[in-house]
Amino acid sequence: MKSIYFALIALSLYSCSPKPQATVAPPPPSLPVATIVSGTEITYQEYPASVEGTVNVEVRPQVSGSLDKVFVDEGAFVSAGQPIFKINDRPYRAQLNNALASQHAAKGALANAQLEIDKLTPLVENKVVSDYQLKTAKAAYDVAKANIEQAKANVSTAQINLGYTLIKAPVSGYIGRLLKKQGSLVAPADAEALTQLSDVHDVHVYFSLGEKDFVNFKEQYPGETLKDKLKQLPTVSLLLADNTEYTKQGKIDMIDGQFDKNTGAITLRASFPNAQGLLRSGNTGKIRLSLQHKDALIVPQSATIEMQDKVFVFAVADSNKVKKQAITIVGKNGTNYLIKDGIKAGDQIVLSGIDHLQEGTVIHPEKAVDKLTAVAKN
């Protein structure tokens, strides 16, 4: 009887005790999302470049001799035809005088030959002497006439060599290093030139594109031939060695005829105005080339995460579950990536708060400012 009594009491106490409350799941995190859009985007790529003057001339002597005078200093600007070096001309003046003397002698010999012909002509007509003597006189006249022509040629050569003793600037430009000083012996066969002269009023900037880059580059612009495409190319920028941008824009005006077998690259040339002479031959820098991407998909860099050399975004799938999706990047513009594969226009991605996000997590999407669309339109 007592056992029944205690059982009833225990049952009564159990029924009066508070029931355990059910665990309430936390709400899904609210994260900003945006819809992927496509649009035309321009990216910039940089290529190492070297600068050369439109004309780079080695100044060499054309006659041998002692360097008497140097009229200019290193780095000076000279105009075409301006004297820059003087070689001792006394030996060449003596050669010219000898050639002139030989020419005068040849003229005298021609006059004597003519006199001999004039003397023999009536004698032969009157049959006083045989015509053999007249023929001999005429042959001597022809030899004397040829000697005059040879003497004239020797005079001309001597005058040319004398003129070579004064070395003038072949083009306008800036003088390079003066490798020979006053008093040095110089000759045409010298291994080193006297100096180099660079016309840098305009400069040529040479850079190279790999085969893949070149194919992408030429497909950007209309035209049946490369010549037609060159006319459609936009201007390019030059970054100097200190990474500052040169103030003038250049124009690509030449594409090499073949690829380099060793590097697999092709050389292009861009021409830049350089009226102030700020650029010199031998300068280095980088050409900044613009590439246009049509129907490009744009993703902010901050909306991506990198793992094991791959880049991922978190796409919003059914039931607002997120899915980690690998993407392929083809370019970068500022803080935005241009995407080739992995996502498509119309997909939604999480813009921020992805550091601790896991695959399959349910989120509460919050529409962010439509900045992807704004970027695409720009």
C-alpha positions, 0 to 999 in steps of 0.5 A, a space after each residue: 500500500 505504501 509503495 503505491 502511495 509513493 509511486 503516485 507522489 513521484 508521478 505527481 511531482 514529475 508531471 508538475 516539473 517544467 518541461 525542457 524548452 526546444 533549441 531555437 536555430 539561429 537565423 541565417 547570416 545576412 550577407 550582401 550579394 550582387 548579380 553578375 553582369 557582362 559588359 565591355 571592359 578595357 584592361 592594361 598590360 605592360 611590356 618591357 621596352 627600349 627607346 631609340 632615336 628615329 635615326 642613330 648614326 655612327 660617325 666614322 672617319 672616311 680618311 686616315 689622319 690625326 684628329 686636329 679639332 673637336 668642335 662639339 662636346 658630348 651630349 651637345 645638340 648639332 644640326 645637319 651639316 654642322 662641323 664636328 671633327 677636323 682631321 689634319 688636311 695637309 697630306 690631302 692638300 698635297 695630294 690635290 696639288 699633285 693631281 692638279 699638276 698632273 692634270 695640267 701636264 696632261 692638258 699640255 700633252 694633249 696640246 702637243 698631240 694636236 699640234 703634231 696632227 695639224 703639222 702632219 695633215 697637209 704633208 700627208 695630203 701632199 704625199 710628202 710623208 706617209 699616212 702612217 705618221 699621221 695615224 701615229 699622231 692621232 693615236 698619241 692624241 687619243 692617249 693624251 685625251 684619256 690621260 686628261 680624263 684620268 687626271 680629272 678623276 684623280 683631282 676629283 678623288 683628291 678633292 673628295 678626300 680633302 673634303 672628308 677631313 672635315 667631318 660634318 653631322 649627317 643628321 640633326 641630333 645629340 652627340 654621344 660619347 666622344 671616344 677619340 680626343 684631339 690628337 688621336 690617330 683615326 682611320 676608317 677601319 677603326 673598331 670604334 666609331 668617333 661618336 654616335 649621333 641620335 636624332 631624338 626629335 621623335 623616338 621609336 619604342 620597341 617592345 615584344 608580344 608573345 604569340 598568344 598575346 599577339 593573337 589576342 591583340 590583333 583580334 581586337 581591331 577591324 581590318 583585313 590586313 595588319 596594315 589596316 589594323 595598325 590604323 585602328 590601334 589606339 594610342 599607347 602610354 610609355 612608363 619610364 624607369 621610375 614608373 612615371 608616365 611619359 607626358 605624350 602618347 605614342 602610336 604603334 606604327 610597325 609590326 615585325 615581319 616574323 617571330 623570333 625563333 629563340 623567344 617566340 615573340 614578335 617585335 612592335 614599334 611605337 613612335 612618340 614625339 620628343 620635341 623637348 628631348 626628354 627621351 634619349 636613345 638607350 632609355 628603358 621603360 614599359 609600354 602600357 597596352 590597352 586590350 578591349 574585352 567584350 561581354 566581360 564578366 566583372 567580379 570585385 577582387 574583394 569577393 574572391 578567395 584564393 586557395 591552392 593557386 585557384 580563385 573562388 567565389 561563393 555563388 548563391 544557389 537554390 534555397 539561398 545556399 552558397 556554393 564555392 565556385 572556381 573561376 578563371 581570370 583573364 584580366 584585371 582592371 583596378 580592383 576588379 577581375 575579368 572572368 572567363 569561366 566558372 560563372 555566367 551573367 545572371 549568377 549571384 555571388 556573395 560580395 563580403 563576409 566570405 572569410 568564414 563562409 562554408 560550402 552549403 551555408 544558408 544565408 539571407 541575401 541582401 541586395 548590395 548597391 548595384 556596383 557591378 552594373 555600374 562598373 560594367 557600364 563604365 
